[in-house]
Amino acid sequence: MRAVEIRTFGAPEGLAVIDVPSPVPAEGEVLITVEAIGVGGVDTVIRSGALAGFGFQEGFIPGNEVAGTVTAVGGGVDPALAGRRVWTFTGEGGGYVGQVAVPADRILPLPDDLSATDAVAIGTSGMVARFALAHAHFVPGESVLVRGAAGSIGIMAVQLAAHGGASAVAVTTSSAERGERLRELGATHVLDRSGEGDGPSGFDVIVDIVSGVDMPSFFDRLNPNGRMVLVGVVAGMPPADFGAKLMANFRKSLSFVAFSADSIPEPDRRAVSAEHFGAAARGELRPVVHEVLPLEEAVLAHRKMDDGEVFGRIVLTP
């Protein structure tokens, strides 16, 4: 089968289409014939080599979520699962493939009214956004700023904060056109990338998907007892001394937390994703798909991600 690996760290051109043996489901596993693959910001960061210190090596197959149809089951698995449309989180990677074998207890059946493409647009991103807001102890009536809101996690954070009763949902984004699209999803204020614009002077919660050298300046935008949750590093790691800015605001009793979905038990992640799939099928949450590309155009997908062209999720199809 066809797959995409990181042949060399660095630019998108370091991705390569390869042939690998089709997997065979082991005991307790199912085989999914993939119909849609979500391309996430973490994929681009891994591809760049920025996370090599965390154990990622060249030859790695990126992609952490897929949707498709169960076409075979391993021993001990209910044969009735064959033919079911499902979504799964594949882990840190392994999703840029035509078929994947995963434990049967990690799949989620898809509602009839939800496409595979829409499932990967909200599956992982919605789950991350939901738990990020929970880690910030967000409650109705509080103001929220989503930094880097045009990506799939940001779009879900905007919707969930709005549905959760936020008094204001501000976003940072790169253009007025993107800002208007985010307003349609629940944003109340649109700021530029530096956080400047017509909006509240401070926020109770900041969800930061961007990080990078400018991250510490956003501590100044937090209200007393405000909380910042870092869920992504699409602009690179924060400066090593970012804590100095936090301490400069000591009298405001600010909180900072780095959040990874790896810290959430698998059953809890699955339960939230299942809830979001149902909400999307009912029209209560909106999946946003930027573009659908064939798997062989993974390089193009990553170029678009790196160039900041993407609003929502790029989806690859084998």
C-alpha positions as CSV (number, residue, x, y, z in Angstrom):
1,M,0.0,0.0,0.0
2,R,1.0,3.6,-0.4
3,A,2.2,5.7,2.6
4,V,4.1,8.9,3.2
5,E,7.2,9.0,5.4
6,I,9.4,11.8,6.6
7,R,12.5,10.9,4.5
8,T,14.5,13.9,5.7
9,F,13.7,16.5,8.4
10,G,13.2,20.1,7.2
11,A,11.1,21.4,4.3
12,P,7.9,19.7,3.0
13,E,10.0,18.3,0.2
14,G,11.5,15.9,2.8
15,L,8.2,13.9,2.7
16,A,8.3,10.9,0.3
17,V,5.6,8.5,-0.9
18,I,6.6,4.9,-0.3
19,D,5.2,1.4,-0.6
20,V,4.8,-0.6,2.6
21,P,3.1,-3.9,3.2
22,S,-0.5,-3.8,4.1
23,P,-1.0,-4.5,7.8
24,V,-2.8,-7.6,9.1
25,P,-4.9,-7.1,12.2
26,A,-3.5,-8.9,15.2
27,E,-5.5,-10.2,18.2
28,G,-7.9,-7.5,19.4
29,E,-7.3,-5.3,16.4
30,V,-9.3,-4.2,13.3
31,L,-8.1,-3.2,9.9
32,I,-9.4,0.1,8.6
33,T,-9.3,0.9,4.9
34,V,-8.7,4.7,5.2
35,E,-10.9,7.2,3.4
36,A,-9.7,10.4,5.1
37,I,-6.6,11.5,6.9
38,G,-6.4,14.7,9.0
39,V,-3.3,16.9,8.4
40,G,-2.4,18.6,11.7
41,G,0.0,21.3,12.8
42,V,1.8,18.8,14.9
43,D,2.6,16.8,11.7
44,T,4.4,19.8,10.3
45,V,6.3,20.4,13.5
46,I,7.4,16.8,13.6
47,R,8.4,17.0,9.9
48,S,10.5,20.0,10.5
49,G,12.7,18.1,13.0
50,A,11.8,20.5,15.8
51,L,10.7,17.5,17.9
52,A,13.6,15.2,17.2
53,G,14.6,15.6,20.8
54,F,11.4,13.9,21.8
55,G,12.3,10.7,19.9
56,F,10.9,11.3,16.4
57,Q,13.3,10.1,13.7
58,E,13.5,10.3,10.0
59,G,11.5,7.5,8.4
60,F,8.5,8.3,10.6
61,I,5.0,8.1,9.1
62,P,3.1,11.2,10.4
63,G,-0.7,11.5,10.9
64,N,-2.6,10.9,14.1
65,E,-6.2,10.5,13.0
66,V,-8.0,8.7,10.2
67,A,-11.5,7.7,9.2
68,G,-12.7,4.9,7.0
69,T,-14.3,1.5,7.0
70,V,-13.4,-1.6,8.9
71,T,-12.5,-4.3,6.3
72,A,-11.1,-7.0,8.5
73,V,-10.9,-8.0,12.2
74,G,-8.4,-9.9,14.3
75,G,-9.0,-12.6,16.7
76,G,-11.3,-11.9,19.7
77,V,-13.0,-9.0,17.8
78,D,-16.7,-8.9,17.1
79,P,-17.0,-9.8,13.4
80,A,-20.0,-7.5,13.2
81,L,-17.6,-4.6,13.2
82,A,-16.6,-5.4,9.6
83,G,-18.2,-2.9,7.3
84,R,-18.6,-0.2,10.0
85,R,-17.6,3.4,9.2
86,V,-15.2,4.5,12.0
87,W,-12.8,7.1,13.2
88,T,-9.6,6.5,15.2
89,F,-6.8,8.3,16.8
90,T,-3.7,6.4,15.6
91,G,-1.3,7.8,18.3
92,E,1.7,10.0,17.6
93,G,1.7,9.0,13.9
94,G,1.1,6.3,11.4
95,G,-1.9,7.8,9.8
96,Y,-0.6,8.8,6.3
97,V,-1.4,5.4,4.9
98,G,-4.0,3.5,2.9
99,Q,-4.8,1.0,5.6
100,V,-4.1,0.9,9.3
101,A,-4.5,-1.7,12.0
102,V,-5.6,-0.4,15.4
103,P,-7.0,-1.9,18.7
104,A,-10.7,-2.4,18.4
105,D,-11.3,-0.5,21.6
106,R,-9.8,2.7,20.0
107,I,-12.3,3.1,17.2
108,L,-15.4,5.2,17.2
109,P,-18.4,4.5,14.9
110,L,-19.4,7.4,12.8
111,P,-23.0,8.8,12.7
112,D,-24.6,8.1,9.3
113,D,-24.8,11.9,8.7
114,L,-21.1,12.6,9.3
115,S,-18.6,12.1,6.5
116,A,-15.1,10.7,7.0
117,T,-13.7,14.0,5.9
118,D,-15.7,15.9,8.5
119,A,-14.8,13.4,11.1
120,V,-11.1,14.1,10.8
121,A,-11.8,17.8,10.7
122,I,-13.1,17.7,14.3
123,G,-11.9,14.5,15.9
124,T,-8.6,15.3,17.5
125,S,-8.8,19.1,17.2
126,G,-12.2,19.2,18.9
127,M,-11.0,16.9,21.7
128,V,-7.8,19.0,22.3
129,A,-9.8,22.2,22.3
130,R,-12.3,20.8,24.7
131,F,-9.7,19.6,27.2
132,A,-7.7,22.8,26.8
133,L,-10.6,24.8,28.0
134,A,-11.2,22.4,30.8
135,H,-7.5,22.7,31.9
136,A,-8.0,26.5,31.9
137,H,-11.0,26.0,34.3
138,F,-13.1,28.0,31.9
139,V,-16.6,28.7,33.1
140,P,-19.5,30.5,31.5
141,G,-19.3,34.3,31.6
142,E,-15.5,34.4,31.2
143,S,-13.7,36.0,28.3
144,V,-11.5,33.9,26.0
145,L,-8.8,34.7,23.5
146,V,-7.8,32.0,21.0
147,R,-4.4,32.7,19.6
148,G,-4.0,31.2,16.1
149,A,-7.7,30.6,15.6
150,A,-7.7,29.8,11.9
151,G,-6.4,26.3,12.4
152,S,-8.6,23.3,13.2
153,I,-7.9,23.4,17.0
154,G,-8.5,27.1,17.1
155,I,-11.8,26.9,15.1
156,M,-13.0,24.2,17.5
157,A,-11.9,26.3,20.5
158,V,-13.9,29.3,19.2
159,Q,-17.0,27.2,18.7
160,L,-16.8,25.4,22.1
161,A,-16.1,28.7,24.0
162,A,-19.0,30.3,22.3
163,H,-21.3,27.4,23.0
164,G,-20.0,27.3,26.5
165,G,-21.3,30.8,27.4
166,A,-18.1,32.9,27.1
167,S,-18.8,36.6,27.5
168,A,-16.4,37.3,24.7
169,V,-14.5,35.1,22.3
170,A,-11.6,37.0,20.7
171,V,-9.3,35.6,18.0
172,T,-5.9,36.5,16.6
173,T,-5.7,35.9,12.9
174,S,-3.8,37.2,9.8
175,S,-6.6,38.9,7.8
176,A,-10.0,40.5,8.0
177,E,-11.4,37.9,5.7
178,R,-10.4,35.1,8.1
179,G,-11.7,37.2,10.9
180,E,-15.1,37.4,9.3
181,R,-15.2,33.6,8.9
182,L,-14.3,33.2,12.5
183,R,-17.1,35.6,13.5
184,E,-19.5,33.2,11.7
185,L,-18.3,30.4,14.0
186,G,-18.7,32.4,17.2
187,A,-15.9,34.9,17.5
188,T,-17.0,38.3,18.9
189,H,-13.7,40.2,18.4
190,V,-10.9,39.9,15.8
191,L,-7.4,40.9,16.7
192,D,-4.2,40.9,14.6
193,R,-1.4,38.4,15.3
194,S,0.1,40.7,17.9
195,G,-3.1,40.8,19.8
196,E,-4.0,44.3,18.9
197,G,-7.4,45.4,17.8
198,D,-10.9,46.3,19.0
199,G,-11.5,43.9,21.9
200,P,-11.4,43.5,25.6
201,S,-8.4,44.9,27.4
202,G,-7.9,41.6,29.2
203,F,-9.0,38.0,29.1
204,D,-9.7,35.3,31.7
205,V,-8.5,32.5,29.4
206,I,-6.0,32.4,26.5
207,V,-5.8,29.2,24.4
208,D,-2.5,29.4,22.5
209,I,-1.8,27.2,19.5
210,V,1.0,29.3,18.2
211,S,3.7,29.8,20.9
212,G,6.9,31.1,19.4
213,V,8.9,34.2,20.4
214,D,5.8,36.4,20.9
215,M,4.1,34.1,23.3
216,P,5.3,35.8,26.6
217,S,3.8,39.2,25.5
218,F,0.3,37.6,25.8
219,F,0.7,37.3,29.6
220,D,0.1,41.0,29.6
221,R,-3.3,40.4,28.1
222,L,-4.5,38.2,31.0
223,N,-6.9,39.5,33.6
224,P,-6.0,39.0,37.3
225,N,-6.2,35.2,38.0
226,G,-6.1,34.7,34.2
227,R,-5.0,31.4,32.8
228,M,-3.0,30.6,29.6
229,V,-3.1,27.1,28.1
230,L,-0.4,26.2,25.5
231,V,-1.6,23.5,23.1
232,G,0.7,23.9,20.1
233,V,4.0,25.3,18.9
234,V,3.3,25.9,15.2
235,A,5.5,29.0,15.4
236,G,8.2,27.2,17.3
237,M,9.1,26.9,20.9
238,P,8.7,29.8,23.3
239,P,11.8,31.6,24.4
240,A,13.7,29.8,27.2
241,D,13.1,32.8,29.6
242,F,9.4,33.1,29.0
243,G,8.8,32.6,32.7
244,A,10.3,36.0,33.4
245,K,7.3,37.7,31.8
246,L,5.0,35.5,34.0
247,M,6.9,36.6,37.1
248,A,6.7,40.2,36.0
249,N,3.0,39.9,36.4
250,F,3.3,38.2,39.8
251,R,0.7,40.4,41.5
252,K,-2.0,39.3,39.0
253,S,-1.7,35.6,40.1
254,L,-1.5,34.3,36.6
255,S,-1.4,30.6,35.6
256,F,0.3,28.9,32.7
257,V,0.0,25.3,31.7
258,A,1.3,23.3,28.7
259,F,-1.4,20.8,27.6
260,S,-1.0,17.6,25.7
261,A,-3.9,15.2,25.0
262,D,-1.5,12.4,25.9
263,S,-2.3,13.3,29.5
264,I,-6.0,12.4,29.1
265,P,-7.1,8.8,29.5
266,E,-8.1,7.1,26.3
267,P,-11.7,6.5,27.3
268,D,-12.2,10.2,28.1
269,R,-10.7,11.3,24.8
270,R,-13.0,8.9,22.9
271,A,-16.1,10.0,24.9
272,V,-15.5,13.6,24.0
273,S,-14.9,12.9,20.3
274,A,-18.0,10.8,20.2
275,E,-20.0,13.6,21.7
276,H,-18.6,16.0,19.1
277,F,-19.4,13.7,16.2
278,G,-23.0,13.6,17.4
279,A,-23.1,17.4,17.7
280,A,-21.7,17.8,14.2
281,A,-24.2,15.4,12.7
282,R,-26.9,17.5,14.4
283,G,-25.5,20.7,13.0
284,E,-24.5,22.0,16.4
285,L,-20.7,22.0,15.6
286,R,-19.3,22.9,12.2
287,P,-16.4,21.0,10.7
288,V,-14.3,23.2,8.5
289,V,-12.3,21.6,5.7
290,H,-9.9,23.8,3.8
291,E,-9.1,21.4,1.0
292,V,-9.1,17.7,0.2
293,L,-5.9,16.4,-1.5
294,P,-4.7,12.9,-2.6
295,L,-2.2,11.3,-0.3
296,E,0.4,11.6,-3.0
297,E,0.2,15.4,-2.6
298,A,1.2,15.4,1.1
299,V,4.1,17.7,0.2
300,L,1.7,20.3,-1.2
301,A,-0.5,20.0,1.9
302,H,2.5,20.7,4.1
303,R,3.6,23.6,2.0
304,K,0.1,25.2,2.4
305,M,0.3,24.6,6.2
306,D,3.8,26.2,6.4
307,D,2.7,29.2,4.3
308,G,-0.3,29.9,6.6
309,E,-2.8,29.4,3.8
310,V,-5.0,26.9,5.6
311,F,-8.3,27.8,7.3
312,G,-9.5,24.7,9.0
313,R,-8.3,21.2,8.2
314,I,-6.5,19.9,5.1
315,V,-7.6,16.3,4.5
316,L,-5.7,13.7,2.5
317,T,-7.3,10.8,0.8
318,P,-5.5,7.5,-0.2
